[in-house]
Every structure is written in C-alpha cells, then in structure tokens.
Amino acid sequence: MQPTATVLVYSDDANTREQVRLATGRRPATDVPEVEFIECATLPAVLKQLDRGGIDVCVLDGEAVPAGGMGVCRQIKDEVFNCPPVLLLMGRPQDAWLATWSRAEAAVTLPIDPVEFADALARLIRGRLSLDV
C-alpha cells in the first residue's frame, strides 16, 4: 500500500474546503504521496483531530468564523507538541504579516490559485515527511 499524507483542512465554509481538495487533487506534486483529507468546520474538531495525531499538514482558513485560522494557528503552535506545519489561507495579501504572527509556515490568498496552493502544500509535505524519516 502506498503511503499517504494526511492533511487537516479547517474552514467553516464547505466551498473553501472544496477549493482545497480540488486544488490538491490526488497529490499536489508527483514526488509526494497521495493526500488523505480530514475536514473540520469547528475549532473543537481541529483540536480533537490534532490530539489523535497522524496529521502531516494543516490548512487553516484565516477567514473562518468564529475562530479564524490565524488565531487557531497561533494556538496550536503553542499547545500541540510537534505541531504539523500550517498553510494559511488569507483573504488579502496585505495580511501576510498576520500569517507571520500566527507562525504559519506558508500562506496563500483566497480565492485559491491551484498552482500556488499545490506548490505550497507539496513543500510542506516534503518538509514534514523528511522529518519523519
């Protein structure tokens, strides 16, 4: 069986979660494993999944309500041991400084550009899987 990369996707908006799935496809790049998605619409669901372990990368929607992805990112970086890398979805390029504040490893703007998103996600998966070797 082929290994997979598990990607947690947090957004209260089902359309945003769908954009992430469509931009990723089966795998974001040929040199990374296929992706398995775990979708969460609430902060408690995110925390529960991270407590279970096995998450390789988190994709967090900075525009989610009521808990925005930037605050969620900062919280999990403080609270989750060996926290997976985070790809943050931002509403505006001007919010890049907030992505830095949140300690996200990467950020892309909404609406999702499939090429930019897939490149950023693949980079994070490569980095995470190289640490597990």
C-alpha positions as CSV (number, residue, x, y, z in Angstrom):
1,M,0.0,0.0,0.0
2,Q,1.3,3.5,-0.9
3,P,1.9,5.9,2.0
4,T,-0.4,8.9,2.2
5,A,0.0,12.4,3.6
6,T,-2.8,13.3,6.0
7,V,-4.0,17.0,5.6
8,L,-6.3,18.6,8.0
9,V,-8.5,21.3,6.4
10,Y,-10.2,23.8,8.7
11,S,-12.9,26.1,7.4
12,D,-16.4,26.8,8.4
13,D,-17.1,27.2,4.7
14,A,-17.7,24.0,2.8
15,N,-16.8,25.8,-0.5
16,T,-13.4,26.7,0.8
17,R,-12.8,23.1,1.9
18,E,-13.8,22.0,-1.6
19,Q,-11.4,24.5,-3.2
20,V,-8.6,23.0,-1.2
21,R,-9.5,19.4,-2.3
22,L,-9.8,20.5,-5.9
23,A,-6.5,22.4,-5.9
24,T,-4.7,19.5,-4.4
25,G,-6.2,16.7,-6.5
26,R,-4.9,13.2,-5.5
27,R,-1.5,14.7,-4.8
28,P,-0.1,18.2,-5.0
29,A,3.1,17.1,-6.8
30,T,4.5,13.9,-8.3
31,D,7.2,13.5,-5.7
32,V,4.9,13.5,-2.7
33,P,2.4,10.8,-1.6
34,E,-1.3,10.9,-2.2
35,V,-3.3,13.1,0.2
36,E,-6.0,12.0,2.6
37,F,-8.1,14.9,3.8
38,I,-9.6,15.3,7.3
39,E,-12.1,18.2,7.2
40,C,-13.1,20.2,10.2
41,A,-15.6,23.0,10.4
42,T,-15.0,24.0,14.1
43,L,-12.1,24.7,16.4
44,P,-13.0,21.8,18.8
45,A,-12.9,19.4,15.8
46,V,-9.5,20.7,14.9
47,L,-8.1,20.2,18.4
48,K,-9.7,16.7,18.6
49,Q,-8.0,15.6,15.4
50,L,-4.6,17.0,16.4
51,D,-4.9,15.2,19.7
52,R,-5.4,12.0,17.8
53,G,-2.1,12.6,15.9
54,G,-1.2,11.5,12.4
55,I,-1.7,14.9,10.8
56,D,1.1,15.8,8.4
57,V,0.0,19.3,7.4
58,C,-2.8,21.7,8.5
59,V,-4.6,24.0,6.0
60,L,-6.4,26.7,8.0
61,D,-8.8,29.3,6.7
62,G,-7.9,32.7,8.0
63,E,-11.4,33.9,7.2
64,A,-13.2,31.2,9.2
65,V,-15.8,32.2,11.7
66,P,-15.9,32.4,14.7
67,A,-12.4,31.1,15.2
68,G,-10.2,32.4,12.4
69,G,-7.3,30.3,11.1
70,M,-4.7,32.8,12.1
71,G,-5.7,32.6,15.8
72,V,-6.1,28.8,15.6
73,C,-2.6,28.5,14.1
74,R,-1.0,30.5,16.9
75,Q,-3.0,28.5,19.5
76,I,-2.0,25.1,18.1
77,K,1.7,26.2,17.7
78,D,1.6,26.9,21.5
79,E,-0.4,23.9,22.6
80,V,0.3,21.0,20.3
81,F,3.5,19.0,20.7
82,N,5.4,18.6,17.4
83,C,2.7,20.7,15.7
84,P,2.3,19.9,12.0
85,P,3.3,22.7,9.6
86,V,0.5,25.1,8.7
87,L,-0.6,26.5,5.3
88,L,-2.8,29.5,6.0
89,L,-5.5,30.8,3.6
90,M,-5.7,34.6,3.8
91,G,-8.3,37.0,2.4
92,R,-5.8,39.7,1.4
93,P,-2.1,39.7,0.5
94,Q,-1.7,42.6,3.0
95,D,-2.4,40.1,5.8
96,A,0.9,38.4,5.3
97,W,2.2,39.9,8.5
98,L,-0.6,38.2,10.4
99,A,0.5,34.9,8.9
100,T,4.0,35.6,10.3
101,W,2.4,36.5,13.7
102,S,0.5,33.2,13.7
103,R,3.7,31.2,13.0
104,A,2.3,29.6,9.8
105,E,5.0,28.1,7.6
106,A,3.2,29.2,4.4
107,A,0.3,31.3,3.3
108,V,-1.7,31.8,0.1
109,T,-4.6,34.1,-0.7
110,L,-8.2,33.4,-1.4
111,P,-9.6,32.5,-3.8
112,I,-7.2,29.7,-4.1
113,D,-4.8,29.7,-7.1
114,P,-4.4,25.9,-7.7
115,V,-0.8,26.1,-8.8
116,E,0.4,28.4,-6.0
117,F,-1.6,26.3,-3.4
118,A,-0.3,22.9,-4.7
119,D,3.3,24.2,-4.7
120,A,3.0,25.4,-1.1
121,L,1.3,22.3,0.1
122,A,3.8,20.0,-1.6
123,R,6.7,22.0,0.0
124,L,5.2,21.5,3.5
125,I,4.5,17.8,2.9
126,R,8.1,17.2,1.7
127,G,9.4,19.0,4.8
128,R,7.2,17.1,7.2
129,L,7.9,13.7,5.7
130,S,11.6,14.3,5.6
131,L,11.5,14.8,9.4
132,D,9.7,11.5,9.9
133,V,12.4,9.5,8.2
